[in-house]
Amino acid sequence: MTPPEGDAPPAPSGEEAHFRALERLYSSAPINRKFSSSLVIPSAGHSIIEFDVDESVYHAAGAVHGTVYFKMLDDAAFYAANSLVSDRFLLTTGFNLLFTRPLRAGRVRAEGRWVSGRRRVYVAEAALVDSSGEEIGRGTGTFMRSQHELSSLPGYQAG
C-alpha cells in the first residue's frame, strides 16, 4: 500500500531503526570524509560498503595501498557485528588480512558477515570485490563491546 501523497512513510523501528542509525553513524565519522563510500545494512549480521578508489590512494608501484583494504574490510566486518549489538559501540581488537589481488581505480564492494559470538567477543569476516566481480582481499576481525553507548553518539542519534 502506498502512503497518500504528502505523507511520509512511517519511521523504522526496532532492528530496522538500529540498522539505519548505524548507517548514519558510518556516514558521520570524520574518516569517511576521505573516502567516497556508503554503508547499507540489509539484515542482522550483514553489511555492504560500496566505495570508489582512484590514484590518490596508490602506493609507489601503482596500485591501491593496503590501508584502504584494511579500512574497508574492518568497517564491513565491524558493522556486520555491530548490527547485532544495539546498546554499545564495538571496538576492533584484532584483524587479519589476506591480499589476493592488486586493486586499481574503480568501484569496489566490501561485504561483511557475522561469524560467531553474541556476548563479549564477536567475530566477523569481510571480502573485497572489484567491479569485475573478482575477490581482491578478505579479512577476519574480533570485536568487543566498548564503554560507549550507541545512543550517546551524535551520528547514531541523528535521524
N, C-alpha and C positions, 0 to 999 in steps of 0.2 A: 504494500500500500504506500503510495506517495503522499507525503505531507502536503497540505494545501499550500498554495503559493504564498510566500512571505513567512511561513512557519519554519523555524529552524528544526532540524532533526533533533531528537532527544539526546542529551549529553550521555556519553557512555558511562557505565557504572561497573563496579566490581573489577574483575580481571581486565576487561577491555579498557577501563579508565586507567588502570595501572600501566598497561602497555603504552597507551597514548602519552601518559605522563613521562615514562621512560624515554620515549621518542623525543619529547620536548627537552628533557634533561640532556640528552645527547646533543641536540642542536644548540643548547645554551652553553655548552662547555667551551671556554676560550680556545682550547687547542683546535677545535673543529672549525675555527675561522681560517685556519691554514689549509684546510682540505675541503674540496668540493665534494661533499658526501651527504648521504641521508640514510637514516635508520628506519626500518619497519620491523615491528614485532608481530608476525601473523598469528602466533599461538604460543602457549606456555612452553618454554624451553627451546624456542626457535627465534633467531634474529637474522635479518638480512641488511647488510650495508652496501649500498651502491656508491661508487666513487670514481672520480676521474684522476688520472695521473698524467703529468707532462714532463718535459725535460727539466723543469725546475727541481725535481726530486731525484735526478740521476746521480749516480756516483761517477767517478772518473772514467770508467770503462763503458759508459753509455747505456746503462740500464737502471731501473728504479733501485734506490738504496734500501737496504734491509730494514731501516727504521720504519718505512711505510708498510712493509709486510707485517712487522710486529704490531704496529699501531692498529691496523685494520683487523688482524686476526685476534688480537687481545680484545678489542672493542666488541667484535662479533660474539666471541665466546663469553665475555663478561655480560653482555646484555641478554644472551640466552639464559645464563644462570640467574641474573638479577630479575628476570621476568617471573621467576618462581618465588621471589622474596619481595613482599610488599611493604615491609616496615623498615628495612635497613639498606643502606648503600653497601655493596660488596667491594672488597679490595682484592686485587690480584696478588697472590702470594707466591706464585711460580708460573712460568710459562715456557714450554718447549716448542721450538720452531723447526720446520723442515722446509727448506727452499728446494723446489723441484724444477723450476724453470725461471729464466730471467724474464722480467716484465718490462715492457716498453710502454710508451704513451697509449692511452685509451681508457675505455670504461672497464671497471673491474667490480666483481661482486665478492663480498666476504659473507659467508653463510655460517652462522654459529648454531650449535646444538648442545643442549644439556646432556651430560652422560650419566652422572650419578651424584648422590649427596642431597640431603634435604634438611640437615640440621646445622652443623657448624661449618663443614667444608663442602664446597660444590666443585664438581669437575665438569668442564665443558670443552668442546673442541670446535675448531673452525677451519674452513677451507677457503682459499682464494681461487677464483676462476676468472680468466681473462675473457675478452669479448668474443673470442673464437670458441669458448667452451672448454679450454684446456685448464686443468688444475695447475697452478703455479706455486702453491705453497699450502702448508697446513700447520696447525698448532693445537696444543692441548694446554689448558690452564687450570690452576686451582685458585679458588676464590673463597674468602671468608667474610663473614658479617663484620662491618665496622661499627664504630660508635655513632656514626652519622645516620640520623633518622632521615629517610627519604622525604618525609613531609616537611622537614626543615630546609630543604634545598630549594632555592627560588626557581630554578629551571624545572623542577618536578612539579611545583605548585601551579605555575602559570598555566592557564588554560581556560 
